[in-house]
Amino acid sequence: MKAVVIHKEHDLRIEERSVGEPGPGEVRIRLKAGGICGSDLHYYHHAGFGTVRVREPMILGHEASGEIAAIGEGVTHLTVGQRVAINPSRPGGDCEFMREGERQHAMDMRFNGSAMRFPHVQGLFREEIVVEAEQAVPVAADTPFEEAACCEPLAVCLHAIMQAGSLVGKRVLVTGTGTIGCLTILAARFAGATEIVATDISDSALEIAKAVGADKAFNTAKEPDALTPYAEAKGTFHAAFECSGNGAVMAGLLNVVRPRGTIVAVGLGKEVSLPISAIVTKEIVLRGTFRFDAEFEWAAKLIAERRIDVRPLLTAQIPMERAVEAFELASDRTKSMKVHLVF
């Protein structure tokens, strides 16, 4: 069984790995598509991010789909040949967060394709894998595998949308229109937003943002004052989703969010100083958002039924044997939005 394995920065190899038979409560999945995400690119280019470093060879990938190849004892809700998206999140243990239903904050979290723990939690970019049956989330029999592999990032964005409360009839700003930003636009529109404005510094990314539902899209590198009119009368937007990870962008949102509006920090970036006076006097709510839980199954249903259509984001599907080529393409924002490996 072949897998895509990172050893150090720019040292990505196709290697043989073993795969066993599923035990009780497990299934073996034959992988079909795996989406390359920002954290995969950090491992590829920098062998990690922040304090998280690759300390042993690690199979990359946490956005994937495939079909059931074998079923272990006690699994009755899945069948061989069934198409599934793979949920990479495996919260466990008996901590306070698990008991209170905040599973994404579990003290004992295993997340596929992550070097946060040691030994690392191996990822999904491989031909076959044995997982817990609950990680295999069914999609419709005719759902394209590359669309099903978008369940994980869409789940992230659905969770982010939940942090802002109801968006029905609301005006929304999304800053940063990479994959997460564009999926946030799709999720916000699905959640009832009536006006969505998007910003980025890439024209190609902004074109996709408009294709998925942004009413207006501004290149703030070319139009640095594009959002100035939205700061009038104490601000325009009921909710803003900061997806770029740019601290300066985050600080600027305080001017364009209306009193009692909500800013949701989606992207990770450098530290930034925020003007507390604006937060206090405008009663702005500032919230983080981290991963997902129940939203993964919602994402699978919405994608399978095309109630959220991810097709405009799909750039290319490249065989796993050409993984380096795929990672290089995924690294170029002018040429790609979402690149998938196919197995």
Secondary structure, 3 states (H helix, E strand, C coil): CEEEEEEECCEEEEEECCCCCCCCCEEEEEEEEEECCHHHHHHHHHCEECCEECCCCEECCCCEEEEEEEECCCCCCCCCCCEEEECCEEEECCCHHHHCCCHHHCCEEEECCECCCCCCECCCCECEEEEEHHHEEECCCCCCHHHHCCHHHHHHHHHHHHCCCCCCCCEEEEECCCHHHHHHHHHHHHCCCCEEEEEECCHHHHHHHHHCCCCEEEECCCCCCCCHHHHHHHCCEEEEEECCCCHHHHHHHHHHEEEEEEEEECCCCCCCCCCHHHHHHCCCEEEECCCCCCHHHHHHHHHHCCCCCCHHHEEEEEEHHHHHHHHHHHCCCCCCCEEEEEC
